[in-house]
């Protein structure tokens, strides 16, 4: 009997539906944002652990290739270790460091 009422009712219903959907999307986005933030923290912790493991690995390799046992590596010991030590070779290969790069790196970090 009143067709205008149906238009008003449909408009109100659509507004409520879109409002509820908007609320659901906001909750989902917020949940994923929190999960991403936790994931970034976990990634930072994992990177720190990897950094520590890499330091320990390199310490062992350097102790192994330190031929004179002085506790300091010379360029010759480093290059010779890179040629002979398979673990050191594989690590250098992964980092794409060849002998020339290794010499340049040594010269950059050598203090004396």
Secondary structure, 3 states (H helix, E strand, C coil): CCHHHHHHHHHHHHHHHHHHHHHHHHHHHHHHHHHHHHHHHHHHHHHHHHHHHHHHHHHHHHHHHCCCCCCCCCHHHHHHHHHHCHHHHHHHHHCCCCHHHHHHHHHHHCCC
